[in-house]
Structures are given as C-alpha cells and as structure tokens.
Amino acid sequence: MNAEVVTTPGGAEVSGLPVAVRDVRKLYDAVPPVRALDGVSLDVRGGEMVALVGPSGCGKSTLLNLIGCVDLPSTGTVLIDGNDTTALDDDALTALRRDRVGTIFQFFNLLPALTLEANVGLPLVLQHVAPAEVAERVRAMLTSVGLGDKARAFPAQVSGGQLQRAAIARAMVHRPAIVLADEPTGNLDSQNGENVLRLLRDLADAGQAILMATHSLEAAAVCDRTIRMHDGRILA
C-alpha cells in the first residue's frame, strides 16, 4: 500500500512517520459511555523504541488496537505509514494491518501445529509472496534472531525465550512500518526477558519503529522515551 502525503490540521506533514496519532478519542457504548482515549496525540519515528506505560485500564490496549488497525477512533486521526485508517474500507484496512503492522504478543500466539519456520512465514504467505522468496526471507530472519537451527522445530519443542524470538521474527519478516509489542517480556524469566529486550533494541537501532506496552521498568529503561498514560490521556 502506497502512503499518501498527509498533513495534520495544524499543517505538519506526517507522511514520513511510521505512526502519527492526532487528537484521538475512543468511546465505547455503555451506560454511561466509556471514554477509553481522550485527546491522545503521539508520533513514533523509524529507529525509535518507545515505551507505553500506565496502570491497567489507562488506555494502552485501546491505543495499540487503533495503531494496529484492529479498531478505529471515534474522532481524530491515526496514520500508519502515511495512511489514514479512518479513510479506508474494510479490505484496505485489513491490507494495511497485514502489510505494514507487526505485532508481538505476551503469549507468543504461535500456531502449535506449524514449525517455527512455517509460523514465521505466515505473513509472507498471506501477502502471496513467491515460495522461494518466503523460504529465503524466513531463513534469514530466523538466523538474525538466533534460531537458524530451530527452523524445523515445533513450538512445544523450544523454550519460552525461543518462542518469543520466533514471534519477533514473525512480526518482522514482512518488513512492517511499525512493530507493536504488547508486554513482550511479561511471560519470560529475567534472563530471557533481557535477551528479548536486547533484540528489540538492536532492531530499533537498525531503523525499525517499535512501540511497546509494558508494566516493566526494566523494559521501559531500554527505550528511547517513555509515554505515560492515565485515564485515557498521555501524561508525559
């Protein structure tokens, strides 16, 4: 999907940003209505690793869902690689999520019946990439995360840290504009957690944009900056 040149209401061009969120509000129908986000604005640039922190219920998950093209804002603008999510139909939004967003989950979300190489290759298969290129890119990605010798292993045959590295490889293999990490170390012991954070830091240093929701002070300390949320708003 080709990004259009987009400007915010204030006139600032944001087409070169992986993520630009402008004055976003999200309300859910309830009695009374639930205001999950209340005027949130933020940018995430290429080569930047940003921590999103705050108590449960503060709006972190809602914001990740909007940036991940899983949901749309009630008002305001979410731009992914220059594409305004509110201007897209369902098919285009699905394509944007598939092609330009990578997501790393706390519980890995690998398919147990598939090998690690098959799990990592799924985003490319969904993009209808040629099988030879899928094999080449998966092999290179697994090697880059230290799993070159585990390609034929199934998820049940490897450790938690290796599962998370495979999940990172899957999130990166299709070269997304933004990688969203939702508590990526929350299900790992301290050593494996440190290894995963080091890998994410290396990816950001190589130019990848990463937004990580976390409750871990150690994880936030690895990031370039920290965004604190409370009651649907950004505090700092």
C-alpha positions as CSV (number, residue, x, y, z in Angstrom):
1,M,0.0,0.0,0.0
2,N,1.4,3.3,-1.0
3,A,1.3,6.1,1.5
4,E,-0.2,9.4,0.5
5,V,1.2,12.7,1.6
6,V,-0.9,13.6,4.6
7,T,-0.9,16.8,6.7
8,T,-2.4,17.3,10.1
9,P,-5.0,20.0,10.8
10,G,-2.1,22.1,12.0
11,G,-0.3,21.7,8.7
12,A,2.5,19.4,9.7
13,E,3.4,16.7,7.1
14,V,3.4,13.3,8.6
15,S,3.8,11.0,5.6
16,G,7.3,10.0,6.6
17,L,6.3,8.8,10.0
18,P,5.5,5.1,10.7
19,V,2.9,6.3,13.2
20,A,1.2,9.6,13.7
21,V,-1.8,9.8,16.1
22,R,-3.6,13.1,16.3
23,D,-6.2,14.2,18.9
24,V,-7.7,10.7,19.1
25,R,-10.7,9.9,21.2
26,K,-12.3,6.5,21.6
27,L,-15.7,6.0,23.2
28,Y,-17.4,2.7,23.8
29,D,-21.2,2.3,24.1
30,A,-22.2,1.7,27.7
31,V,-24.3,3.4,30.3
32,P,-22.7,5.8,30.9
33,P,-20.4,5.8,27.8
34,V,-16.8,4.7,28.4
35,R,-14.1,7.1,27.2
36,A,-11.1,4.9,26.7
37,L,-9.0,7.6,25.0
38,D,-9.4,11.3,25.5
39,G,-7.4,13.5,23.1
40,V,-4.3,11.4,22.5
41,S,-1.5,12.5,20.1
42,L,1.8,10.9,19.6
43,D,4.4,10.1,16.9
44,V,6.7,7.1,16.6
45,R,9.7,7.5,14.2
46,G,11.8,5.0,12.4
47,G,14.7,3.8,14.5
48,E,12.8,4.7,17.7
49,M,11.8,2.4,20.5
50,V,9.0,3.9,22.6
51,A,7.6,2.5,25.9
52,L,3.9,2.9,26.6
53,V,3.3,2.6,30.4
54,G,0.4,3.1,32.8
55,P,-2.0,1.2,35.1
56,S,-4.4,-1.4,33.8
57,G,-7.4,0.4,32.2
58,C,-5.5,3.5,31.3
59,G,-6.0,3.1,27.5
60,K,-2.8,1.3,26.4
61,S,-4.5,-1.6,24.8
62,T,-7.1,0.6,23.1
63,L,-4.3,2.7,21.6
64,L,-2.4,-0.4,20.4
65,N,-5.6,-1.6,18.8
66,L,-6.1,1.6,16.9
67,I,-2.4,1.7,15.8
68,G,-2.6,-2.0,14.9
69,C,-5.6,-1.3,12.6
70,V,-7.8,-3.6,14.7
71,D,-10.2,-0.7,15.6
72,L,-10.9,2.8,14.5
73,P,-11.1,6.0,16.6
74,S,-14.3,7.7,17.4
75,T,-12.8,11.0,16.5
76,G,-9.3,12.1,15.5
77,T,-6.7,10.6,13.1
78,V,-4.5,7.6,13.1
79,L,-1.9,7.4,10.3
80,I,0.1,4.3,9.7
81,D,3.0,4.9,7.2
82,G,1.0,7.9,6.0
83,N,-2.3,6.1,5.5
84,D,-5.3,7.5,7.4
85,T,-7.1,4.4,8.9
86,T,-10.4,6.2,9.0
87,A,-10.4,6.8,5.2
88,L,-10.0,3.1,4.4
89,D,-12.7,0.5,3.7
90,D,-12.5,-2.9,5.5
91,D,-10.4,-4.6,2.7
92,A,-7.9,-1.8,2.6
93,L,-7.7,-1.6,6.4
94,T,-7.1,-5.4,6.5
95,A,-4.3,-5.0,3.9
96,L,-2.7,-2.2,5.9
97,R,-2.7,-4.2,9.1
98,R,-1.3,-7.3,7.2
99,D,1.4,-5.4,5.3
100,R,2.5,-2.5,7.5
101,V,2.0,-3.7,11.1
102,G,3.9,-6.4,13.0
103,T,2.6,-7.4,16.5
104,I,4.5,-9.3,19.2
105,F,2.2,-10.8,21.9
106,Q,3.0,-11.6,25.5
107,F,1.8,-15.2,25.0
108,F,3.6,-15.6,21.6
109,N,0.4,-16.7,19.6
110,L,2.3,-19.2,17.5
111,L,0.3,-22.0,15.9
112,P,1.3,-25.2,17.6
113,A,0.8,-27.4,14.6
114,L,3.3,-25.5,12.5
115,T,7.1,-25.4,12.7
116,L,8.8,-22.2,13.6
117,E,9.7,-21.6,10.0
118,A,6.1,-22.0,8.9
119,N,4.9,-19.7,11.7
120,V,7.4,-17.0,10.8
121,G,6.5,-17.3,7.1
122,L,2.7,-16.8,7.6
123,P,2.7,-13.0,7.0
124,L,4.5,-13.6,3.6
125,V,2.2,-16.4,2.6
126,L,-0.8,-14.1,3.3
127,Q,0.9,-11.5,1.0
128,H,1.2,-14.1,-1.7
129,V,5.0,-13.9,-1.8
130,A,6.7,-16.5,-4.0
131,P,7.6,-19.6,-2.1
132,A,11.3,-19.3,-2.9
133,E,11.4,-15.8,-1.5
134,V,9.4,-16.8,1.5
135,A,12.0,-19.6,2.3
136,E,14.9,-17.2,1.8
137,R,13.4,-14.4,4.0
138,V,12.3,-16.8,6.7
139,R,15.7,-18.4,6.9
140,A,17.4,-15.0,7.1
141,M,15.0,-13.8,9.8
142,L,15.3,-16.9,12.0
143,T,19.1,-16.6,11.7
144,S,19.0,-13.0,12.7
145,V,17.2,-13.8,16.0
146,G,19.4,-16.8,16.8
147,L,17.0,-19.5,15.7
148,G,18.6,-20.7,12.5
149,D,19.0,-24.2,13.9
150,K,15.4,-24.4,15.2
151,A,13.5,-23.8,11.9
152,R,12.0,-27.3,11.8
153,A,11.2,-27.4,15.5
154,F,7.6,-27.1,16.7
155,P,6.6,-24.5,19.4
156,A,6.3,-27.3,22.0
157,Q,9.9,-28.3,21.4
158,V,11.6,-24.9,22.3
159,S,11.9,-22.7,25.3
160,G,9.8,-19.6,26.2
161,G,12.6,-17.3,25.2
162,Q,12.9,-19.0,21.8
163,L,9.2,-18.8,21.3
164,Q,9.3,-15.1,21.8
165,R,12.2,-14.7,19.4
166,A,10.2,-16.6,16.9
167,A,7.3,-14.3,17.5
168,I,9.6,-11.3,16.9
169,A,10.8,-12.9,13.6
170,R,7.2,-13.3,12.5
171,A,6.4,-9.7,13.3
172,M,9.5,-8.5,11.3
173,V,9.6,-10.8,8.3
174,H,7.2,-8.7,6.1
175,R,9.2,-5.5,6.9
176,P,6.4,-3.6,8.6
177,A,6.4,0.2,9.2
178,I,5.7,-0.3,12.9
179,V,6.1,-3.2,15.3
180,L,3.8,-3.3,18.3
181,A,5.0,-5.2,21.3
182,D,2.3,-6.0,24.0
183,E,4.1,-6.9,27.2
184,P,6.7,-8.9,25.3
185,T,8.7,-9.9,28.4
186,G,5.7,-10.5,30.7
187,N,5.7,-14.2,30.2
188,L,9.5,-14.7,30.4
189,D,12.1,-15.2,33.1
190,S,14.5,-12.4,33.7
191,Q,17.3,-13.8,31.5
192,N,15.1,-14.5,28.5
193,G,13.4,-11.1,29.1
194,E,16.7,-9.3,28.9
195,N,17.6,-11.2,25.7
196,V,14.3,-10.2,24.1
197,L,14.8,-6.6,25.1
198,R,18.3,-6.6,23.7
199,L,17.0,-8.0,20.4
200,L,14.2,-5.3,20.2
201,R,16.8,-2.6,21.0
202,D,19.0,-3.9,18.1
203,L,16.1,-3.8,15.7
204,A,15.3,-0.2,16.7
205,D,19.0,0.8,16.3
206,A,18.8,-0.7,12.8
207,G,15.9,1.6,11.9
208,Q,12.7,-0.2,13.0
209,A,9.9,1.7,14.7
210,I,8.8,-0.1,17.9
211,L,6.0,0.8,20.3
212,M,6.0,-1.4,23.4
213,A,3.3,-1.5,26.1
214,T,4.8,-2.7,29.3
215,H,4.5,-2.6,33.1
216,S,8.2,-3.3,33.4
217,L,10.5,-0.5,34.5
218,E,13.4,-2.5,33.2
219,A,11.8,-2.8,29.7
220,A,11.0,0.9,29.7
221,A,14.5,1.8,30.6
222,V,15.8,0.2,27.3
223,C,13.6,2.5,25.2
224,D,14.4,6.0,23.8
225,R,11.5,7.6,25.6
226,T,8.5,6.7,27.8
227,I,4.9,7.7,27.2
228,R,2.9,7.6,30.4
229,M,-0.9,7.2,30.2
230,H,-3.7,7.6,32.8
231,D,-7.4,7.7,32.3
232,G,-7.1,7.7,28.5
233,R,-4.7,10.6,28.4
234,I,-1.0,11.0,27.9
235,L,0.7,12.5,31.0
236,A,4.3,12.8,29.9
